[in-house]
Amino acid sequence: MVQADCGDAAATRRLGAHCRAISFENEWVDLEALAPLAAEGLVFRPSLAALEPLVNKRRQRELLERLHLPSPRWLPLERLIEPLPLEDIPPPITADPVEPRPVFDLGFPLMAKASTGGYDGKGTLVIPDPAALEELLERVDPTEWILEEFVSFDQELALVACRDGQGQVAWFPLARTHQHQHVCDWVLAPASVDQAVEALARNVAASILASLDYVGVLSIEFFYGPGGLVVNELAPRTHNSGHFTIEACRTSQFAQQVRIVSGDNVADIDFDGPGALMVNLLGIEQSAEEEAERRTALAMLNGAHLHWYGKREPRPGRKLGHLTVLLQAATPAELELEADRRLAEIRSIWPLPPA
Ligand code: ADP
């Protein structure tokens, strides 16, 4: 076993001496530090080249633009402080004044996002007005942040897809995700959306996977609403929105990742419907006894599968575990009702942290 900080390239080299391929479980990958190891012959799956546009939110937006895939309008924060190119400087004031061209036309509110290092809403800020934007500009390095339009959506959706070394692609069912203060709260699979929406999501995934010659599991978060399906974020790894696959699919997202990274082909997913609800257990203020009681009560719920992560610091708001329940209802409408009922049952035992 090699135990070291995930940015420790020397330890990664030692690990490489014991295995045929190395993969990642988060996107905080130091590509520069790993490049010499890849040059020495160490195999990374996905490859470092495939990860390059994915480990940074700005590069993700550029990739989506290059592939003509739907994503929110955005701009680098630094664009706001760049001097205008000469041809854009308004002519001197004449009797007939010319309005200066607006440099920025996304409107408020805006979303500001750190290009790297963010997760669970950390590094993501709603910017309600120009004053908040000024404040951000004073506080952060503008080359490390992007601004994007605030998307009005009805639902958030997520798709976990995977591609093996032979180029074969598979998709888990499109799921609906719900966030509490920018942190995933629950996931319902399948999402009750038109088949065409799922087909589009699958196409988006296939385009990204093929264009990057990506090998491994890739997760995509979408907004879905009046503007159609729009990509929010890409994650080059297994994902919280795919935890339901442990119980609900013959091959889970984790099993696929292990298969693919070790050179096997993708296996049949076989979603064992009609549905599954996954609820995150976010840290709340409580004593150790209260926590133990709540966990016992959750584990005893009908058809519930409790996963407890054993984190050493169970801070409020942190993901401490999750619970998956397999649903029984026969129609999509009934499935939503059943999910609502099960969610209320779970929340009565383990509430959300206060807003
Ligand atoms: P993280 O990397 O921290 O998960 P995300 O980009 O996924 O950050 O944002 C977290 C949540 O914030 C999203 O799930 C969504 O609810 C909200 N959000 C993010 N971007 C936008 C946007 N452009 N418009 C509206 N809401 C957004």
Boltz pocket constraint, residues with backbone or C-beta under 6 A from the ligand:
constraints:
  - pocket:
      binder: B
      contacts: [[A, 72], [A, 111], [A, 113], [A, 118], [A, 119], [A, 120], [A, 121], [A, 122], [A, 123], [A, 124], [A, 148], [A, 149], [A, 150], [A, 151], [A, 152], [A, 156], [A, 179], [A, 182], [A, 183], [A, 221], [A, 232], [A, 233]]
      max_distance: 6.0
